[in-house]
Amino acid sequence: LTSNGVGTAGVRSLTEAPTLTNLETLDLTGPGYYESYYDNPLIDLAGMETLADWKGLASVRSLSLSGSDVRSGGLRRLLQSPHAAGLKSLSLRSGRLDGAAMAEFGNADKKLKLEMLDLGENILQQSGAENLAAAECLSEIKNLCLDRCEIPEKGAVHFAKTASFIEGLRILEAGHNHFGDAALKAILERSSTTLHTLGLRDNTLTNEGVALLAESPASNELLELDFGENALTAGAAKSLGATANLQRLLVLRVGDNPKLGYKALAASPLGQRLKLLAVEKAEPWYEGYFPLGEEYREIYDENYDYDEDEDWSEEDEEDGEQ
């Protein structure tokens, strides 16, 4: 029922249907909060209460409420419902949730053990990261999406250091936050043997942070890594290219780093053993792939704040022009 504007009225109709008693996957992804201005109904608190009280929810293992008006009250009713205790996958992307609402995960039904959770595009900030780190219902989480949640470095460091589930996490997508080098270091220090995909696009990372990862044996478990849009330069490319670690890495995404020196990285020992070195644009305003020429640079110059960096070399400039 994705993006069909089911709304609260639709949820009531669904829960009253006598035939929907053995659903395992329920996708109620809405059109998004701002679409409500265009007469597209959203699932609100009343809809969340109806869903939480529905006995048919007991068979559901995957539930998406992304784009709904979930908020703290709706999240509380859902997580505390005994009918939701069997959920394994929960998507609440763009659900009008804040940091305080994340405390509801700490009060969830004791039987709830989520394995996948998508909280992207919610303004969680530091308090949200800290609340999630203490949530018992995430003790078996394997896939966690926290992109575009405005999490600052301090909150990210606390999360990385204290969340008991980090060692068992397989996928962490945290793009477009402010994790910084300190949070990356904290993640690596947990020495997870299961984390194979790490997304840190647009996270105020520096060359020093990349060098730290390249030197860490913990990086050998990674299969896919996204360092795009972090203003990285030739120093980062040198650290990555020469590392003896990252032995299992197959996919490296470093787009939106025009000072990085893509050609040098591609020719390095790491670049040669990768299955995919992705340097294309990834922002919403970008359409299609542009080779590294003047057309690429003109588009990027309009959207990128070029800071002075001592690692910005003539070789990098030649890479950007060829």
C-alpha positions as CSV (number, residue, x, y, z in Angstrom):
1,L,0.0,0.0,0.0
2,T,3.0,2.2,-0.4
3,S,2.4,6.0,-0.9
4,N,-1.4,5.4,-1.4
5,G,-2.4,7.9,1.2
6,V,-4.1,5.2,3.3
7,G,-4.2,7.4,6.3
8,T,-5.9,6.6,9.6
9,A,-9.2,5.8,8.0
10,G,-7.5,3.3,5.8
11,V,-5.8,1.7,8.8
12,R,-9.2,1.3,10.5
13,S,-10.6,-0.4,7.4
14,L,-7.5,-2.7,7.2
15,T,-7.8,-3.8,10.8
16,E,-11.5,-4.6,10.4
17,A,-10.9,-6.8,7.4
18,P,-11.7,-10.4,8.4
19,T,-9.2,-11.9,5.8
20,L,-6.0,-10.1,6.9
21,T,-5.1,-12.3,9.8
22,N,-1.8,-13.8,8.7
23,L,0.1,-10.9,7.2
24,E,3.9,-11.1,7.5
25,T,4.8,-7.9,5.6
26,L,2.8,-4.7,5.9
27,D,4.0,-1.6,4.0
28,L,2.0,1.5,5.0
29,T,4.6,3.9,3.7
30,G,2.9,7.3,3.4
31,P,3.4,10.2,1.1
32,G,5.2,12.2,3.8
33,Y,4.2,14.8,6.2
34,Y,4.4,17.8,3.9
35,E,2.1,16.0,1.4
36,S,-0.7,16.3,3.9
37,Y,-1.1,19.8,2.7
38,Y,-2.2,18.4,-0.6
39,D,-5.1,16.4,0.9
40,N,-3.1,13.2,1.2
41,P,-4.1,11.7,4.5
42,L,-1.4,10.5,6.9
43,I,-1.4,7.9,9.7
44,D,-1.6,9.9,12.9
45,L,-1.8,9.0,16.6
46,A,-5.3,7.6,16.2
47,G,-4.1,5.4,13.4
48,M,-1.1,4.3,15.4
49,E,-3.4,3.4,18.3
50,T,-5.7,1.4,16.0
51,L,-2.7,-0.5,14.6
52,A,-1.3,-1.2,18.0
53,D,-4.6,-2.7,19.2
54,W,-5.0,-4.9,16.1
55,K,-4.6,-8.6,16.9
56,G,-3.6,-9.2,13.3
57,L,-0.3,-7.3,13.9
58,A,0.9,-10.3,15.8
59,S,1.8,-12.2,12.6
60,V,3.6,-9.2,11.0
61,R,7.3,-9.4,10.9
62,S,8.1,-6.4,8.6
63,L,6.3,-3.1,9.1
64,S,6.8,0.2,7.3
65,L,5.2,3.4,8.6
66,S,7.7,5.8,6.8
67,G,6.2,9.1,5.9
68,S,3.6,8.9,8.6
69,D,2.9,11.3,11.4
70,V,4.1,8.8,14.0
71,R,5.5,11.1,16.7
72,S,6.3,10.1,20.3
73,G,2.8,9.1,21.3
74,G,2.3,6.9,18.3
75,L,5.7,5.2,18.7
76,R,4.9,4.5,22.4
77,R,1.7,2.8,21.6
78,L,3.3,0.7,18.9
79,L,6.4,-0.4,20.8
80,Q,4.5,-1.3,24.0
81,S,1.8,-3.3,22.1
82,P,2.0,-7.0,22.8
83,H,0.8,-7.6,19.3
84,A,4.0,-5.9,17.9
85,A,6.4,-8.1,19.9
86,G,7.1,-10.3,16.9
87,L,8.3,-7.4,14.6
88,K,11.8,-7.9,13.2
89,S,11.9,-5.0,10.7
90,L,10.5,-1.5,11.3
91,S,10.7,1.5,9.1
92,L,9.9,4.9,10.6
93,R,11.7,7.1,8.1
94,S,10.5,10.7,8.1
95,G,8.0,9.9,10.9
96,R,8.1,13.3,12.7
97,L,10.2,11.8,15.5
98,D,12.7,13.6,17.7
99,G,15.4,12.7,20.2
100,A,13.0,12.5,23.1
101,A,10.9,10.0,21.2
102,M,13.8,7.6,21.0
103,A,13.4,7.0,24.7
104,E,10.3,4.9,23.8
105,F,12.6,2.2,22.4
106,G,13.8,1.8,26.0
107,N,10.2,1.2,27.2
108,A,9.3,-1.3,24.4
109,D,7.6,-4.6,25.1
110,K,10.3,-6.9,26.6
111,K,9.8,-9.5,23.9
112,L,10.4,-7.1,21.0
113,K,13.8,-7.8,19.4
114,L,14.2,-5.8,16.2
115,E,16.7,-6.8,13.5
116,M,16.2,-3.9,11.1
117,L,15.3,-0.3,12.0
118,D,15.1,2.7,9.7
119,L,14.9,6.1,11.5
120,G,16.3,8.2,8.6
121,E,15.1,11.8,8.1
122,N,14.0,12.3,11.7
123,I,15.6,15.0,13.8
124,L,17.1,12.8,16.5
125,Q,20.2,14.9,17.4
126,Q,22.4,14.0,20.4
127,S,19.6,12.9,22.8
128,G,18.2,10.5,20.2
129,A,21.5,8.8,19.6
130,E,22.0,8.4,23.4
131,N,18.5,7.0,23.9
132,L,18.9,4.5,21.1
133,A,22.3,3.3,22.5
134,A,20.5,2.2,25.7
135,A,17.5,0.4,24.0
136,E,17.3,-3.3,24.9
137,C,14.9,-4.0,22.0
138,L,17.9,-3.3,19.7
139,S,20.1,-5.9,21.3
140,E,19.8,-8.1,18.1
141,I,19.8,-5.3,15.5
142,K,21.6,-6.1,12.3
143,N,20.7,-3.2,10.0
144,L,20.4,0.4,11.4
145,C,19.6,3.5,9.3
146,L,20.2,6.8,10.9
147,D,20.9,9.0,7.9
148,R,19.9,12.7,8.0
149,C,19.2,12.7,11.7
150,E,21.3,15.8,12.6
151,I,23.4,13.7,15.1
152,P,26.4,15.7,16.3
153,E,29.8,14.3,16.9
154,K,29.4,14.1,20.7
155,G,26.2,12.1,20.4
156,A,27.7,9.8,17.7
157,V,30.7,9.1,19.9
158,H,28.5,8.2,22.9
159,F,26.4,6.0,20.6
160,A,29.5,4.2,19.2
161,K,31.1,3.7,22.6
162,T,28.1,2.6,24.6
163,A,25.6,0.8,22.4
164,S,25.8,-2.8,23.3
165,F,24.6,-3.9,19.9
166,I,27.5,-2.4,17.9
167,E,29.4,-5.7,17.9
168,G,26.5,-7.5,16.2
169,L,25.6,-4.8,13.7
170,R,26.1,-5.7,10.0
171,I,24.9,-2.5,8.3
172,L,25.2,1.1,9.7
173,E,23.9,3.8,7.4
174,A,24.6,7.2,9.0
175,G,25.1,9.5,6.1
176,H,24.5,13.3,6.4
177,N,25.2,13.6,10.1
178,H,28.2,14.9,12.0
179,F,30.0,11.8,13.2
180,G,33.4,13.2,12.5
181,D,36.7,11.4,13.0
182,A,36.1,10.8,16.7
183,A,32.9,8.7,16.1
184,L,34.6,6.8,13.3
185,K,37.5,6.0,15.7
186,A,35.0,4.9,18.4
187,I,33.3,2.6,15.9
188,L,36.6,1.0,14.9
189,E,37.6,0.5,18.5
190,R,34.6,-1.7,19.1
191,S,36.4,-4.2,16.7
192,S,33.1,-5.6,15.3
193,T,33.5,-8.8,13.3
194,T,30.1,-8.5,11.7
195,L,29.9,-4.9,10.5
196,H,30.3,-5.1,6.7
197,T,28.6,-2.0,5.4
198,L,29.4,1.5,6.8
199,G,27.8,4.7,5.3
200,L,29.4,7.9,6.5
201,R,28.7,10.2,3.5
202,D,28.7,13.9,4.5
203,N,29.8,13.4,8.1
204,T,32.6,16.0,8.5
205,L,35.3,13.4,8.1
206,T,38.9,14.5,7.5
207,N,42.0,12.9,6.0
208,E,43.1,12.1,9.5
209,G,40.0,10.0,10.1
210,V,40.4,8.1,6.8
211,A,44.1,7.4,7.7
212,L,42.9,6.1,11.1
213,L,40.5,3.7,9.3
214,A,43.2,2.6,6.8
215,E,45.5,1.8,9.7
216,S,42.9,-0.1,11.7
217,P,42.8,-4.0,11.5
218,A,39.0,-3.6,12.3
219,S,38.5,-2.3,8.7
220,N,39.3,-5.7,7.4
221,E,35.7,-6.8,8.0
222,L,34.2,-4.1,5.8
223,L,32.7,-5.0,2.4
224,E,31.2,-1.7,1.5
225,L,32.2,1.8,2.6
226,D,30.8,5.3,1.7
227,F,33.0,8.3,2.4
228,G,31.4,10.6,-0.2
229,E,31.0,14.3,0.3
230,N,33.5,14.8,3.1
231,A,35.9,17.3,1.5
232,L,38.6,14.6,1.4
233,T,41.8,15.4,-0.5
234,A,44.9,13.6,-1.8
235,G,46.0,12.7,1.7
236,A,43.0,10.5,2.1
237,A,43.5,8.9,-1.3
238,K,47.1,8.1,-0.3
239,S,46.1,6.5,3.0
240,L,43.4,4.4,1.3
241,G,45.5,3.4,-1.7
242,A,48.5,2.2,0.3
243,T,46.8,0.4,3.1
244,A,47.4,-3.3,3.8
245,N,44.0,-3.4,5.6
246,L,40.5,-3.1,4.1
247,Q,41.3,-6.6,2.8
248,R,37.7,-7.6,2.1
249,L,36.5,-4.3,0.8
250,L,34.5,-4.6,-2.5
251,V,32.7,-1.3,-2.9
252,L,34.2,2.1,-2.0
253,R,32.0,5.2,-2.6
254,V,34.0,8.5,-2.6
255,G,31.9,10.7,-4.8
256,D,31.6,14.5,-4.1
257,N,35.2,14.8,-3.0
258,P,36.6,16.7,-6.0
259,K,40.0,17.2,-4.4
260,L,40.6,13.6,-3.7
261,G,42.4,12.5,-6.8
262,Y,40.2,9.8,-8.2
263,K,42.6,8.5,-10.8
264,A,45.4,8.0,-8.3
265,L,43.1,6.1,-6.0
266,A,41.8,3.9,-8.9
267,A,45.4,3.0,-9.8
268,S,46.4,2.2,-6.3
269,P,46.6,-1.4,-4.9
270,L,43.3,-0.9,-3.1
271,G,41.6,0.6,-6.2
272,Q,42.8,-2.3,-8.3
273,R,41.2,-5.0,-6.1
274,L,37.9,-3.2,-5.7
275,K,34.8,-4.4,-7.5
276,L,33.4,-0.9,-7.6
277,L,35.0,2.5,-7.0
278,A,32.1,4.9,-7.2
279,V,32.9,8.6,-7.8
280,E,29.7,9.7,-9.3
281,K,27.4,12.4,-7.8
282,A,24.9,11.2,-5.3
283,E,23.0,14.3,-4.3
284,P,19.3,14.7,-5.2
285,W,20.0,17.6,-7.6
286,Y,22.4,15.5,-9.6
287,E,21.1,13.5,-12.5
288,G,23.2,11.0,-14.4
289,Y,26.9,10.5,-14.5
290,F,29.4,13.1,-15.5
291,P,32.9,12.2,-16.3
292,L,35.6,14.1,-14.5
293,G,35.8,17.1,-16.9
294,E,34.8,20.7,-17.0
295,E,31.1,19.8,-17.1
296,Y,31.5,18.0,-13.8
297,R,33.5,20.7,-12.2
298,E,31.0,23.4,-13.2
299,I,28.1,21.6,-11.6
300,Y,30.1,20.9,-8.5
301,D,31.4,24.4,-8.1
302,E,27.8,25.6,-7.7
303,N,27.2,23.3,-4.8
304,Y,30.4,22.8,-3.0
305,D,32.3,24.9,-0.5
306,Y,35.9,24.7,-1.5
307,D,38.0,25.0,1.7
308,E,41.7,25.6,1.5
309,D,43.6,22.4,2.2
310,E,47.4,21.8,2.2
311,D,46.8,18.4,0.5
312,W,45.2,20.0,-2.6
313,S,47.9,19.4,-5.2
314,E,48.4,20.1,-8.8
315,E,48.1,16.4,-9.5
316,D,44.6,16.4,-8.0
317,E,43.7,19.4,-10.1
318,E,44.8,17.6,-13.2
319,D,42.7,14.6,-12.2
320,G,39.6,16.9,-12.0
321,E,40.3,18.3,-15.4
322,Q,40.9,15.2,-17.4
